Amino acid sequence: MRFDDKFHQINCRVDGAKPAAQIKWINETGHEFPGISRTLLK
């Protein structure tokens, strides 16, 4: 699976489950990818 495809699936999942958490991570870190990755890996 390409990273783009994987990120798309993760992004859809995060949007559906916790959109506020995703926005919070992007705002705090200033980097979208690390924020989403950390949220899912925890």
C-alpha positions, 0 to 999 in steps of 0.5 A: 500500500502506498503511503498516500493511500494509507494516509487517506484511509487514516484521515477518513477514519480520524475525521469520522471518529475524532475531528476535534482531536485531529485539529488539536494535533495540527494546531499544537504541533504545526505538522499534520502528519506527525500529529495524526501518526502519534494519535493513532499509534498511542 
